[in-house]
Amino acid sequence: MKLGDGVEQAIHSVAMLSGLSDDGVLSAAAIAEFHGVSTSYLLKHLQALSGAGILATVPGPKGGYKLAKAPEDISLLDIVLAVEGPAPAFRCNEIRQRGPNPVGSHLFAKPCNIASAMLKAERAYRAELAKTSVADLGVQLAALDDGSIAARSCAFLELHERKQAR
């Protein structure tokens, strides 16, 4: 299974936004700059995350993006579904019923065993993603970080975080 680049960008963006202060936002351009990605491509995914209720947008020249929910309430599955959509990765087109020398349709009364196996794997994959929150990612990163990653992020946020009037 191959997920689009947008999934990686979306997960990193949401993780970064989880480090904002309560009244802070980041522009799409700042998020893209931090990750070294195209702003226009990232915007598409930030809009999808906003549409899914994961991010909130603050309009205006000092606006930007912030989390719409607490990091512990955002799962990796939420992000993947927002970017990739809810359709399963495997789509059975019933090719077993095509081609020369067709057999009776009674042999296809049950779902395709290949499709069943693929959908079972998809359910396991989604269940695993649903178990991991953005907050969990932060805890895991903190356990691995010698302080360099946190310092880089804090320095960037210090320069680029926009504070909103309360």
N, C-alpha and C positions, 0 to 999 in steps of 0.2 A: 504494500500500500504506500502510495506517495502522496503526502500532503503538500499543498502549495507553499511557496515561500511566505505568503501572507500569514500563515498560521504561526510561523516562528516570529515574524515581526510583531504580530498581534500579542502573542504571549509575552515577549520581552517588553513591549510597550505598556501592557497592563501591569507587569511587575514593576516597571519603572515608576508608573503613576502611583503605585501603592506606597512609594516613599515620599510623596508630597505631604506638605503640612495640610491641616484641615481647610485652610482658605486658599490653597495654592492650585494653580493650573499650569499646564505646559502647552505650548503651541505645537501643532503638528510638525512645523519646521524644526523646532528644537528636538523633538523626539526622533525625527528622521536624522538630524545631524548627529545625535549621540550614537545612533546605531549604524551610521554610514549607509543609509538607504535612501531611495527616492521619496521625496515628500509626496509627490502626486500618487505614487503607488500605495504608500502608507495611508494616505488620506482615505482611500477606498476602504481599507480595513478598519480604520478608526470610525468611519461612518457606520460600518456594519456592526461594530461593537456598541456604538451609541444606539443604533436601532434595536439591538438586543437587550438594552437596558444595563449593559455592563459599564459603559462610560457615560458621563454627562458632559454636555458641551456648554461652554460659557461664551456667548457671542460678544463681539466687539473687538476693538483693537488690542485690548489687554486680556482678551479671552483665551480660551484653549480647552483642554481636556482634563478631566479628573475622573476618578472612580465614582460610579453611581451606587456602588454597594461596598460593603466592607470586604477586604481581601479574603477573609475566611469564607465569605459567601459567594466567591467566584471560583468555579472549578475550571480545570483545563478543558473539560468537555464543553462547558459553556462557551469558552473562547473558540474552540474548534468548530462548534455548531454555528456560531455567529459568522465565522469567516467562510467555512466550507458549505454550510447549509445542512439541513437535517437528513438528506437522502443518504442511504447506506453507500459505502465505497464500492461494494459489489452489486451489480445490477444483473439479474438473470434475464436473458432475452429468449429463453427457451429454445436455444439452438439445437437441442437434442431432438426436436420435432421437425427439423428441416432436413434438406438433402434428399438424395435418391432413396428409393425403396422404403417409403414410410411404413411404420408399423401402426397398429391400432392405438387410438387415443386412450383406450382403457389403461394402457401401460403408463400413461402420464397423469393418472388421477391424483397421485401424491406429488408434493413439491419435489423438485429436482434435488437429489441428495448432495450435489455439489453446491447448489444455492443454500441448502440447509446448513452445510458445514461452514460456508463463508459467513452466513448471517450469525451463526453461533460464535464464530471468532470475532465478528464485529461487536456483538453484545459484550463479550469479555473485554475487548479493547475499550469500548465506551465506559464500561463499569470501572475500569482501572483509571481512566481519565477523570471520571466523576469523583473519585476518591481523593484526588490531589487538588488542593486549593492554591490560590496565589499566595496566601499566607504561608502555606507549607513550603512553597518554593523559597520564600524569604528565609525561613528557618534553616532549610537545607543549605542555602548559599552561605549563610552566616557561619555554619559549622565548617565550611570549607575555606572561607576567606581568611587570609592573613591580615586583613584590613585594607589591602590595596583596592579591591573592588568597591568597598564601601566608601573609601576616600575619593575614588574617581567619581562615583555617583553623587556624593554629597557636594563635591566641588562644582560639578555640572549643574546640579539643582540650585546651588547658591547663585549661580550666574543667570539661570534661565527661568526659574520658577517665578510665576506672576502671582502676586497676592491679590485676592479679591476683597473688596470692601464688604464688611458684614452688615 
